[in-house]
Amino acid sequence: MSRYSSDNQAHGTCEISFTVNGKQETVRIFPMARLLDVLRQELELTGAKEGCGEGECGSCSVLMDGKLVNSCLIPALQAAGASLTTIEGIAEGTQLSAMQTAFLECGGAQCGICTPGMILSACHLLSKKPEPSLEEIREGLAGNLCRCTGYMQIFEAVVQAARGNAGAKR
Amino acid sequence: MAAENIIGKSVPRKEGRDKVTGAARYIDDIAMPGMLYGATVRSQVARGVIKQISFDPQIEWDTFVLVTAKDIPGKNCIALIGDDQPCLAEGKVNHPEEPILLLAHSNPHLLRKAVDGVWIEYESLPAIFSIEDSERRTQTIWGDDNTFKTFLIEKGDVDSVWTKADHIVEGEYTTGAQEQLYIENNGVIAAFDREQGITVWGSLQCPYYVHKALMALCNLPAEKVRVVQVETGGAFGGKEDYPSMIAGHAALLAMKSGRPVKIIYDRLEDMTATTKRHPSRTRHRTAVSKDGTILGGEIDFTIDGGAYATLSSVVLSRGTIHAGGPYYWPNVRIRGKAVATNAPPHGAFRGFGAPQSLFAMERHMDRIAQVVGLSAVEVRRRNFLKPGQTTTTEQTIREEIDLGKLLDRALELSDYDAKRARFAQGNEAGPVKKGMGIAAFLHGAGFTGSGERYLASVVAVEGCVDGSVSVLVSSTEFGQGTNTVLCQIAAEALDLPYEDVRIAQPDTNQVPNSGPTVASRTVMVVGSLVRSAAVGIKQTLIANGSLGVSYSPEEFRAACRRHIAEHGQLRSLARYEPPEGVFWDDQKYRGEAYATFAWAVYIAQVAVDLSTYSARVEDFVALQEVGRVLHPVLAKGQIAGGVAQGIGFALYEKVVWQNGRMQNGQMTNYIMPTSADLPPIRVFFEEMGNVHGAYGAKGIGELPMDGPAPAIVNAIEDAIGTRFDSVPLLPEDIFEAVCAGGER
């Protein structure tokens, strides 16, 4: 159930529409609602997490019109008309994406709380640079904090997923 | 999949698929009908008497649920080791951010304003904020002498060594507080029902710790308290004791309101109010012969425990026992002391006292090397513990450990000699100076001394109706791989495919108490029990003739189903039995401190830029002996993650205190390493054929936290010739020391 609809509260006052993971959604929200809260509470897409609430940790990362954003810093109104991708939209049905498989196999996910944001960030990196160097991976993921892995196995996962890209091209 | 392939193989993490798809449900992803949101009103002063509490008349207070200490049905304390920490302050406060009053409302947005609308008047009392002030007793804030706990380890005759020494080497070393900084903040949901009692779901490490605390606080019998761990987004010790506090708060609000109550901390509250690594001060005075042999010494290890005792006595215990490092001390006197200050209580954090005392030991070894005129390598080699020798607690090293060999391999892997020679030349030109630093260390696996005996952990393994097998433990998964490794162990013991074994959700109504998930004990201690319990299942089925001595997974499933149809259930329990002949004296702190130790040599390569005064780790070799590696990918992940936290401890993570309150409680101003900050962390294992625990595995989780800080600071001294005896070491600290001319 939604936080905003619980007993003595009124529903939001603005109506916005956007596409999430290919599906058109219309929600009523408060004008200052954060995109993160709308995704998590109105649409029950709880894959995006709140780690810091100030755009530092990246665990709320989602893709908005192909750009990687911290959804905790985005007023939901700004997403009106946008096309959003969350972690829930990365697999194709029950088939994991190459990046998700690589995270599983390489140990890129430990506690898993940064994983949704990290995977979106990694996918975003590969969409810009299909075969990134290690230095580009290090820089590319620097906006997503992970406290468990020391990042080494995340780099391995990105390299493995990128190798898949390279394979597909040939 | 044949069973012998399971141990030592990197099978997929049990809950991994849910984690990479976003399907895993953490506590803040869960909502319940009619749920309220809870918040905590906290002390704004470090120490004082609460004179009056009043309420902003602008706020509609009758729409809020309000709880004070008067609403506590049981004892106002967080039951743990001692019962000195109140759940809600009553009359007086002893640290900033101490909980005083609780609020709940259906609209979380109204809560923050309401928290600010509770006006508390204090009569402030003088407070103390350092180990030194606590020792001087400028104020007595706890007991008679501000001292939570002391330990004394005595071996041989230290007083006789000073006259025989060629050198007496002294040093004082300090370490700062460190925030665990799990990316998921603390959170719980509590629900109350008159019949069933209280249920708490939460992000936590130790379900039975919370269970015990709630029984005392809510005055409920064991069967009316239920604690369920949900997916937990990192812990590192930070969710060992504080979840009992948060669970207590949510439970009180739920009992008063009759509604489920969720409390989720934001980052600022989590960082300022909950536990951190204990700040420490270690003093060494060591008698050394001219060939570099340690003849004996005195070590004084003191930690700042904050305002209440909580876990300080056990953190102190581990730190005190590890203070002598992996070296042979024929004579030693180690004094450990945990003191009170008016800061929020410090608590468990990976390593649990050992990273503090080992930082001192490993910095001190470099100092001994300089005084004697030996290399950092040689002084260590000459003093390493050997099989047959005894530790500071007079525990005989029975395993075939060869630390010299471990050191040689680490030197080779890091290209130590060649690089040092190259840096010695290259450092002349330009502002960037490079150096290499070594840390050799050990980490005891499992609870200290008689701890495991008192815990007497129990696990269950159960055959299920569908023919699969379930492992029931209160040991929790929070990233390390508990679920996966315990299932691997059960599968191996039962000759079943890994996929046929699953792990039950830790729920105190369902699982036996296998002890807390701490102290690098899960694989070694709990894993051994899982193995025995699994073997018990197999033996039951073989004994009653439903299974042959060798069988296929299909035959096992059929036998399992048949047994359940006939007998109702197929369940096997295993309880910890202390090994025979193990001696530990809790009074004298002498004997077998740990079932076994993991051993390691870490080498850091550091570059210090003397135009910016920033130090950067360029390469890191982490070589360890942890017995048998059960899951290479998970094991490597544990080590790399621990090293990263250790690098943070050394170079990035500084808690800025003002009057006992953390001033930089945000991720924007408390800086942990990002992917761009870390060097390649190169992880290696040396298996020396020691057999411990389940399938030969020792504890691994905490070990990697111990070595990075001393290795890095040793490397910085190697690079620029300036001595540093404190961590964290930020550019401003390096700047200050270099400008002051830095003694050598």
Interface residues (C-beta under 8 A of the other chain):
Chain A: M1 R3 S6 D7 N8 Q9 R40 L45 T46 G47 A48 K49 E50 G51 C52 G53 E54 E56 C57 S59 T86 I87 E88 I90 A91 L96 Q100 F103 L104 E105 C106 G107 A109 Q110 C111 G112 I113 C114 T115 P116 I119 I137 R138 E139 L141 A142 G143 N144 L145 C146 R147 C148 T149 G150 Y151 M152 Q153 I154 F155
Chain B: S10 P12 R13 E15 G16 R17 D18 K19 V20 T21 G22 A23 A24 R25 Y26 D28 D29 A31 P33 G34 M35 Y37 T63 S106 N107 P108 Q180 L181 Y182 I183 E184 N185 E231 T232 G233 G234 A235 F236 D266 R267 F478 G479 Q480 G481 V633 L634 K636 G637 A640 G641 G642 V643 A644 Q645 Q666 M667 T668 M672 T674 S675 A676 L678 P680 I681 V683
